[in-house]
Amino acid sequence: MQPSNNNYPLLWALLGLLFAAICIVALYKTWPMLFPKAAHTASVDPACDLRANGCTTQLNGGGSVTFSIQPRDIPVVKPLAL
């Protein structure tokens, strides 16, 4: 028995729909990891100079965050430590 050529377009259409459904489910499941929601926001201190020293800013709900970089002179070829 030889398979008829009439079934191939239907088979490809079903495989295409299955692939599209798998892609949509994968995107739906990974969306929170790809685009996480911010838990807290803080205002930017315009007087902050990370080359001079670390900067501390106050959070809206209380608490503070300090951010600094090493090395301070920001060399072109070396990796930064944040």
Secondary structure, 3 states (H helix, E strand, C coil): CCCCCCHHHHHHHHHHHHHHHHHHHHHHHHHHHHCCCCCCCCCCCCCCCCCCCCEEEECCCCCEEEECCECCCCCCCCCCEC
